[in-house]
Amino acid sequence: MEFFNGMEPLLKTFWFIAIPATLIFLVQTVLTFVGADATDGLEADFDSNLSGAEAPFQLFSLRNMVNLLLGLGWTGIAFYSSINSKGLLIGLSVLVGVLFVVVFFLLIRQLQKLGEDNTFNIQKTLQQTGTVYLTIPEQKSGFGKVQVSVHGAVHEINAITEKEKLPSGSMVRIVKIESNNLVLVEKL
């Protein structure tokens, strides 16, 4: 603690901001690379339906506070002897802290663009070709099954036809979505 004794109060404040923020940042970084399941922010004490919102970034979170304080503290320490105006130094430090949060936000946004949504949507099978897996009876008198590839994954879907019976192995095109797991097909 002798290191802090001879310092001016503003420089001491910058150090007291930078050191804990750096330690928390290092812990968050290690936990991120280890794969610890940590959330960005605290748990909310209310129920709401946010399924329609795409909110990858919470403005008021522990991670953003650490980023802000990290930029603020280390900028204040780095420029303390260079900038004589304390108001300008504090303003620059806050600006760099906000810049850290903005850069983090942009980085997270770019990383999320790398994510791929591979959830199956039956609408994506429309006009796709497939193979009859289980024989499909004629004139909608019953249903069989077709296999169709969507985004590289093969899906088995119940199918009907309006025309002749379609034996296993026939090539078909999906022409209409009848329900959640039923399609209308025609022979190719």
N, C-alpha and C positions, 0 to 999 in steps of 0.2 A: 504494500500500500504506500510505500515511500515514493513510488513512481508518481502517484497522484497528488502528493502533498504540496509540491511547488507549482502546480498548474493553476492557471486562471480558471474561474468558475465555468466559463463557456466551453473551454477546451475539455475540462473535466466532464461536463455534461455530454459532449460529443463522445467521449470515451465510454461513459456509462450507458450510452445508447448503443454504440457500436459493438461492444464486447458481448452483451447478452443476445443481441440480434444475430451476431455471427455464430454464436454457439447454437442457438435455436435453428438457424439456417443449416448448419452442418448436421445436426440431428435429423432435420427433415430430409436433407439430401441423402443421408445414409439410409434412412427408413424407406425412402422412395426407391433406391436402387436395390435394397434387400427385398422389397416387395411387400412391405407392411401395408395393411389395408387401413389407410388413414383418410379421413374426409377433409375437405377443404373448408374449414370453419367448424363451428360448434353445431350440435344437434338442435334443431328447432323444436319448440315446445308447442306446436300447433299442427293441425291437419289441413292440408290443402292439396288440390289436384294440380300438379305441375307437369303432368305428362305431355301436354301440348307445347310447353315452353322448352326452348333449347337454351339452357343457361349453364354453360360450362364454366362460367367465371362469376364468382361472387365478389362484389366490390369490397364488402366488409368481411374479411376473413383473417384468420391467424396468419396464413401464408402471405397475404398482401400486406398486412401490418409489418411482418418481419422484413419483406422486401423494401417497404418504405423506410423503415428504421435503419436497415442496412445501408441503403443509399445515402440517407441523411447523415448518419453517424460517420461513415468513412469519408464522405465528401467534406464534412466539417473538419475532420482531423487532417485530411490531406491539404486543404487550402487555408488552414488556420493562420499559418505564418505568411502566406502569400497575399491574402485579402485583408486589408486593414479595417474596412467597414464591416462591423459585426452584423448590421442589418442585411447587407449584401451577401455576406457569408451564410447567414441563416436562410435567406431567400434562395440562394444557389443550392444549398443543402436540401431544402424541401423540394425544389424543382428536380434535382437528381433523384431523390427518393420517389417522387411521382413517376419519373421516367423509368425507374426500375419496375414499378407496378405495370406501366404500359407495355414495356418490353416483355414482361412475364405473360401478360394477357395475349400479346401477339404471338408469342412462342407457343402457348397452349392452343390458340386457335389454329395455328399451322399443324401442330401435332394431331389435333382432332380431325383435320382433313385427311390424315392418313388412315383413319379408321374406316372400315368397310361394313356396311349394313347387309348382312347375309340372311336376314330373316325371310322366310318363304312367304311370298304373296301370290296367291293363285291368279291374280290379274296379269302377272308377268308371263303366264303360260299361254295367253291368248295368241293365236296364230303361230304357235310353236309346233314343231313336229315331234312325234313320239312313236313309241312302239307299243302295240297291244300286249299286255302282260297276261291278263285273263280274258278269255273270249267275251266279246261284247254282243249280247243278243240284238236281233233286228228290231227296228221300229219302236224304240224306247220301251221294249217289253221287259227289260231288266238292265242291270248294269254290270260291266266288267271293269277291268283296270288297265290304265295306260301308264307307261313310264316316260317321263319327260325330263330333260335336263334344263335347269335354270341356274345360271351363274356357276356352271360347273358341277352342280350337285343334282343327282338324279332323284326325282320325286315320283311316288306312286300315287295316282289319283283315280278315283272312281269316274267311270265314263259311260256315256250312253251314245247311241247313234240313231238317226232318223231313217236310215236306209237298211241295206243288207247286213247280215251277221258278219262281224269282223273277227276272224280267228287269231289266236296268239301269234305273234311275230309280224302282224300286218303293220305297215307304216301308216300313220294317221296324222291329221292336222287338227288342232283344237280350234273350233270355230266359235264357241260360245261358252261362257261361264254360267252354269245353271244355278249353282249354290256354292257354299263355302268349300266343299270338297267333291263337287260333281261338275264334269265338263261334258259338252257336246262335241263329238268328233266326227270327222268324215275321212273316208279312205283316200289315200294319195294315189 
